[in-house]
Amino acid sequence: MRNGELVDTLVVFSSGLLNLDELIQAMTRIHRDSHTLIRR
């Protein structure tokens, strides 16, 4: 997981600019990326 990407997601979400679908997509991508890093 790239901390910068997570922080950006949280900042945008806290600003109320993300709807629920976008939040789920972002979290799914971060979750998938973290598993990719673990497999390496």
VENLINDA-V38107 format. One line per field, one symbol per residue. phi: phi as a letter, one per 40 degrees, with the letter a starting at -180 (. if undefined). burial: # if it has 16 or more other ideal C-beta (glycine too) atoms within 10 Angstrom, else .. A space follows every 10 residues. Layout:
# VENLINDA-V38107
phi = ???
burial = ???
This chain:
# VENLINDA-V38107
phi = .cdccccdcc cccccgcbcc cccccccccc cccccccccc
burial = ........#. ..#....#.. .....#.... ..........
